[in-house]
Every structure is written in structure tokens, then in C-alpha cells.
Amino acid sequence: MQHVDPDVLALLAMGERVANPVDQAHISECAQCRDEITELAHTAAVGRTTLGAGELLTPNSRVWERIADELALAPEPQLAPVVTLRPRVAGRWLPAVIGVAAAIGLVFSGLGTWQALQPAPSTVLATATLDAFPGWVGATGTAIVEESADGGRVVQVSFDAAGLKDGYREVWLIT
């Protein structure tokens, strides 16, 4: 007969509702599992009564020796004595090192922020050299079509014409 897992029995003894329908059916028919739950529930109740009892007493080393003998446990290895070492004196270098590390961190953080805030570069789709009308001898210009990272397109036109004063200017992009 397959009994209920001991962990499930222990949780049931502590009042947890963890049994599935198959385990519940088995427990209702199996006196051995019911007795185990009863014993574990008693142990849990005794354990709960000691919660307010204060500090537990440390037993004499002979108690542990007898337990180890009865269970045929290997003797506990002897530990070497603990030697307390003096910490190295960081002296005046520690604040300087911390300051330099903080400054480097701030610089790299600032560079990262600056780079993240820069707009994405545009892609040049086309360029053209502009020809002047016959009445504007010596005038020159260029046109550049750029596409931004978001898909928008911009036409940038620049020109130079000798003798122009401030005022209204026209550029015609024919072909």
C-alpha cells in the first residue's frame, strides 16, 4: 500500500490543508497514516508551548558525544584556532580612490545620458547642384534630401549669390 508523503502528513498535523482528494481518501482508510498525523500534531503542540520559554539551554558536550556514539557519527573535526588579523590601513588613499571612482562614474553617466539624448542621425537620400537662371551669373547652390529616423523627409537648400541684400529669395526646384 502506498502511504501519503510524510511531508504532507507533517503539514496536515500543523493544520495546513494540503492533501489532495486521493491523499484524503487514503488517510480516511489508513490507520497508520492517521496515527502518524496524531503523533506529529502532538509534537507540534509541544513545540508551540516552548515559544515563550526563553533561551534554550546549551547541553553539555557529553550529551552530543553520546548522541554521536549511538548514531555512529564520525567525530567532529577539530578546528584551528582563530587568529585575528589587523586590517590593512587604507590611510589617505581610500578617500582619493573613492573620489576618483565616483568622478569616473559621473563622467561616464553624463556621456551616456548625452548620447541617449542626441537625435538619431539623418540619412541623405539625394543631393543636387543647383543651376542659376541666366540673369544670376555666378550664383551657386545645393539641395539635399534627408530622411530622419522617424521617416520624415527634409529638403535643405543653400545658395550663394553675389550682390544680394537682405530680403525675399526664391529657389525653384524644377527637376
Backbone torsions as a table, in degrees:
resi	resn	phi	psi	omega
1	MET	NA	132.7	178.9
2	GLN	-86.3	116.8	-179.8
3	HIS	-87.3	167.3	178.9
4	VAL	-70.9	143.7	179.9
5	ASP	-53.1	134.9	-178.8
6	PRO	-59.5	-32.3	177.8
7	ASP	-65.4	-38.6	177.9
8	VAL	-66.3	-41.1	178.6
9	LEU	-61.9	-42.0	179.8
10	ALA	-63.6	-42.5	178.7
11	LEU	-65.8	-38.9	176.7
12	LEU	-63.2	-38.2	179.5
13	ALA	-64.5	-27.7	179.6
14	MET	-90.8	4.7	175.0
15	GLY	95.6	5.9	178.7
16	GLU	-79.3	147.5	178.9
17	ARG	-104.5	82.1	-173.9
18	VAL	-116.7	-5.4	-176.1
19	ALA	-76.2	134.5	175.0
20	ASN	-83.3	171.3	-177.2
21	PRO	-58.0	-34.9	179.8
22	VAL	-66.8	-44.5	178.5
23	ASP	-64.0	-39.7	179.6
24	GLN	-62.4	-41.3	179.4
25	ALA	-64.9	-41.1	179.8
26	HIS	-64.1	-44.9	-178.2
27	ILE	-62.9	-37.4	-179.6
28	SER	-66.7	-22.3	-179.1
29	GLU	-102.8	-16.7	-171.6
30	CYS	-107.2	112.6	179.9
31	ALA	-67.3	-33.8	-178.7
32	GLN	-64.1	-44.4	179.3
33	CYS	-68.0	-39.9	178.1
34	ARG	-63.0	-41.9	177.8
35	ASP	-62.9	-40.2	178.4
36	GLU	-61.7	-42.7	177.7
37	ILE	-62.5	-42.0	-180.0
38	THR	-62.7	-44.4	179.6
39	GLU	-65.4	-43.3	179.3
40	LEU	-65.7	-36.7	178.3
41	ALA	-64.6	-39.1	177.4
42	HIS	-64.1	-45.2	179.0
43	THR	-60.4	-43.0	179.1
44	ALA	-63.9	-39.1	179.5
45	ALA	-65.4	-40.9	178.1
46	VAL	-64.6	-43.2	179.3
47	GLY	-61.4	-38.3	179.7
48	ARG	-67.5	-29.0	-179.1
49	THR	-70.9	-18.4	-178.6
50	THR	-92.1	0.5	-176.9
51	LEU	-60.7	-37.7	-178.7
52	GLY	-96.3	12.0	-174.0
53	ALA	-79.8	-6.6	-179.9
54	GLY	92.6	-159.2	-177.4
55	GLU	-68.2	141.1	174.7
56	LEU	-78.3	148.5	179.1
57	LEU	-80.5	144.5	175.4
58	THR	-87.7	122.2	-178.2
59	PRO	-72.6	159.6	177.8
60	ASN	-63.2	150.8	-178.3
61	SER	-62.0	-25.9	178.1
62	ARG	-63.1	-32.6	179.2
63	VAL	-61.9	-47.0	-179.6
64	TRP	-65.9	-35.9	178.5
65	GLU	-63.4	-42.2	179.6
66	ARG	-67.2	-39.4	177.6
67	ILE	-62.8	-44.7	179.7
68	ALA	-62.7	-39.7	178.3
69	ASP	-63.3	-45.8	-177.1
70	GLU	-66.5	-35.2	-179.7
71	LEU	-90.4	1.3	-179.7
72	ALA	56.5	44.5	178.8
73	LEU	-84.3	150.7	177.3
74	ALA	-68.5	147.6	178.8
75	PRO	-63.0	147.4	-179.3
76	GLU	-69.0	131.9	-178.8
77	PRO	-64.5	145.5	178.1
78	GLN	-80.0	132.1	-179.3
79	LEU	-92.4	145.8	177.2
80	ALA	-71.2	152.0	178.7
81	PRO	-63.7	146.9	-179.4
82	VAL	-83.0	128.6	178.4
83	VAL	-110.7	124.9	179.0
84	THR	-86.1	122.6	179.4
85	LEU	-96.5	146.1	176.0
86	ARG	-74.3	133.7	177.2
87	PRO	-68.9	148.9	176.8
88	ARG	-67.2	142.3	-179.8
89	VAL	-85.5	116.3	-179.1
90	ALA	-73.0	-26.2	176.5
91	GLY	59.9	-142.9	-174.3
92	ARG	-83.3	-7.1	-178.8
93	TRP	-78.2	-31.2	-175.8
94	LEU	-59.7	-49.2	178.1
95	PRO	-61.6	-35.0	179.7
96	ALA	-67.3	-43.3	179.7
97	VAL	-64.2	-42.9	178.3
98	ILE	-62.8	-41.3	179.1
99	GLY	-63.7	-43.8	179.0
100	VAL	-64.4	-43.4	179.0
101	ALA	-61.9	-40.9	178.3
102	ALA	-65.5	-40.9	179.3
103	ALA	-64.3	-43.0	178.2
104	ILE	-63.0	-42.3	177.6
105	GLY	-60.2	-42.2	178.7
106	LEU	-64.7	-41.3	179.8
107	VAL	-62.3	-48.9	-179.1
108	PHE	-66.9	-35.3	176.2
109	SER	-64.0	-43.5	178.2
110	GLY	-64.1	-42.3	178.0
111	LEU	-63.5	-41.1	178.5
112	GLY	-63.6	-42.1	178.4
113	THR	-65.2	-44.5	-179.7
114	TRP	-60.8	-43.6	-179.0
115	GLN	-67.3	-37.8	-179.8
116	ALA	-67.3	-28.8	-178.3
117	LEU	-86.6	-9.1	179.5
118	GLN	-71.8	139.7	177.8
119	PRO	-67.8	151.5	178.9
120	ALA	-65.8	143.5	-178.3
121	PRO	-67.0	149.1	178.3
122	SER	-86.4	156.4	176.7
123	THR	-105.6	129.2	177.9
124	VAL	-79.7	120.1	-179.7
125	LEU	-92.3	-35.2	-177.3
126	ALA	-158.8	152.2	174.3
127	THR	-135.4	153.7	178.7
128	ALA	-149.4	145.6	172.6
129	THR	-93.8	130.4	-174.9
130	LEU	-91.2	138.1	176.0
131	ASP	-98.9	142.3	-179.8
132	ALA	-84.9	153.0	172.1
133	PHE	-66.5	159.5	-175.6
134	PRO	-56.5	-29.7	-178.6
135	GLY	-79.2	-3.1	-176.7
136	TRP	-120.4	59.2	-179.5
137	VAL	-62.8	134.8	179.4
138	GLY	90.9	-9.5	178.0
139	ALA	-76.4	139.7	179.6
140	THR	-134.0	159.6	177.8
141	GLY	-169.5	166.0	176.3
142	THR	-138.2	155.2	174.8
143	ALA	-130.5	136.8	179.7
144	ILE	-129.5	131.2	175.3
145	VAL	-106.1	120.5	-179.6
146	GLU	-119.4	147.9	175.7
147	GLU	-115.0	126.4	180.0
148	SER	-80.8	171.3	-177.9
149	ALA	-61.6	-28.2	-179.7
150	ASP	-87.8	5.4	176.1
151	GLY	95.2	-6.0	178.8
152	GLY	-73.5	147.8	179.9
153	ARG	-114.8	143.4	-178.9
154	VAL	-132.5	136.0	174.1
155	VAL	-105.8	120.3	178.2
156	GLN	-107.8	125.0	-179.5
157	VAL	-118.7	131.6	174.0
158	SER	-131.6	143.2	179.7
159	PHE	-149.1	162.8	178.4
160	ASP	-137.6	124.1	178.9
161	ALA	-135.2	120.2	-179.1
162	ALA	-65.5	142.9	175.8
163	GLY	83.4	3.0	178.4
164	LEU	-81.9	137.9	174.7
165	LYS	-105.5	173.6	178.2
166	ASP	-57.3	145.1	178.2
167	GLY	151.3	-162.3	-175.0
168	TYR	-82.2	134.8	178.2
169	ARG	-130.7	149.6	177.8
170	GLU	-124.6	142.4	171.9
171	VAL	-128.7	127.9	179.0
172	TRP	-108.1	123.9	175.1
173	LEU	-103.7	103.2	-172.9
174	ILE	-92.6	-51.4	178.7
175	THR	-133.0	NA	NA
